[in-house]
Amino acid sequence: MLGVRTFDACAKPYILVDKELIINATESGVELALIENGKLAELHHQKTNNNFTVGDIFIGKIRKMMPGLNAAFVDIGHSKDAFLHYTDLGPKLRSLTKWSNGVANGSIHTSKLDNFKYEEEIVKTGKVDQVLNKRFPILVQILKEPISTKGPRLSCEVTLPGRYMVISPRWFQSHRSE
């Protein structure tokens, strides 16, 4: 369960609300359910198409490392490999990959991060070949749609935009919009 501080203009002070986001993704569509304090608050269903749009989240595999560009090309299922620059990896890349790989291989069974051991942040001025390996599975989000002969642009800093707020898991920090 994810504890999120929400702001209601009519209510003071802030109220701590327990929220849980449940995602069911199949080949035919995606269903999202938002549970607040144990009750269904929102339910969304979207049919799947083969278009790649900004905000889509994938687990991709590193196809090619380009040290000269300080970037990697990632296979997310598009006809052209997607572009992931080092600056779009985010400082918490090591912890993100450790957590997503643990969920994928079944060693992590909960969404709570209470007992999760965080890894050291990556250096802002580092090199892509020092933190990524070929065939490495990585959690990414599309920043920019594919154009002409180029594939989509990616980021590892995943955000979930909503109507009234954006959930931006910064891995160990809480932020709210003013």
N, C-alpha and C positions, 0 to 999 in steps of 0.2 A: 504494500500500500504506500502511496506517495503522499507525504504531507506537504501541502502547498498553502502559502498564505495568500488569501484573496482579499480584495478591497471592495467594499460595498459603500458607496457614497453616503447612504442613509444610516449605516451602522458604524459606530465607533466603540471601541478600538477595533483592530484587525481581528478577524475570526479565523481560527485554524480549522481547515476543512480537510478531511481525509478523502483523497481522490484516487481512483484506479482507472486506468485506461486499458481496455481489453480490445485486442485486434485479432480478427480472424481473416486471414488472407488465403484465398483459394484461386484456382485458375479462372473461375467465373466472376469473381468480384472480391471486394474487401468490405468487411463489416467492422465498424468501430462502435464501442459502447463506453460511455463515461459514467462511472459509478461515483456518486458523492454521498458520503456518510452512509454507505450501504444501500442506497437507492439509485435506480437508473435515472440519470439526468439527461443524457443525450444518446441517441442511436442514429447512426448513419450507415447507409449502404451505397456502394458505388460499383457499377459494373466495370469489369476490366476490359481495357483495350490495349493495343500494342504500342500506343504512343508513350514517349518518355517525356514527362513534364517536370518542371521545376518543383522541388520539394519531395519527389519520390525518393524512397529509402531502399537501398539494396545491400546485399552482401556480395561484394565483387571479389575477383581474384586478380592480383597483379600480373599483367602480361609482359610488360616491358619496362625496364628502368632506363631513364634518360638522365644520367648525372650532369650532362652539359646544360640541360634545361632545369635541373634540380626538380624533376617531376617523374611521375610514373603513369603508364597507361594501364587502365583497369578494365577488365571484361565484366560488364553488367548485363549482357544480353543484347546490346545494340549492335547494329551492323558494323559500326566503327567503335574502337575502344575509347573509353572515356578518359579525360585528362585530369590528373590529380597533382597539383603543385604542392611543394613542401609547405608553403605558407598556409595552405588549406587543410593541413593535417591536424592542427590544433595542439596545444601543449600537453594535453592529457591522452595522447595517442596510445601510449603503452598500456595505460589502464583500460582504455576503451577496447583495445584488441584483446587484452587478457580476459575481460569480462565477456565480450561477444564470443570468443572462442570457447570459453567455459560453458556458456549457455548452449552453443552449437554442439559441443561434444557431450553434454549431459552432466558435467561435473558441478555446474551451478544450477540449482533448482528453484531459486527464489528471486524476486525482483528487489528485495531489500539489500542494501549495501552495508549493513551493520558490521559484518564480519569480513568484508572484502578488503584485502591488503592492496593498497594503491601503489602504483609504480612511480618511478621518478619521471618528472616532466621532460619533454624533449627540448633541446636548445633551439631558440628562434632562428639562429643563423646556421643551423646544421645542414647536413646533406641528406637527400632522400635515400641514398644507398646505405646510409648508416642506420636507418630506422625501419626500412622495409626490405622484404625479400621477395623474389619471384615466386609466383603461385601462392602468395600469402593471402588468406581470406581477410577482407577488411570491410567494416561497416561504413557506408558512404551515403551521401545525399546529393541529388542533382542541384547544382547552383545555376547552371545555364543550359538551355536546351541545345541539341545538336544543330549546327549550321552548315549547310552545303556539304563539304567533304570532311568536316570536323565532327568528332563525337561530342557528347555532353561534357561539361565541366563539373567536377565533383568537389565535395568537402567532407571531412570527417567530423566536423562540428555540426551535429544534427540538431535541428530546431523543429518544433511542432507548433505551427501557427494556428491560433484559434480566433474566434470572433472578438474576444475581449482581451486576450493576452497571448503571449508566445511562450511556450515552455521551451526553455533552452538549457538542457542539462549540462552544466559546466563541470560536472564531476567534482563535487565537494564544495560548491559555492552556491549560495542562494542569491538570486537577483529578482527585482521586481521593477516594473516600469513606473515612472513617476507621472 
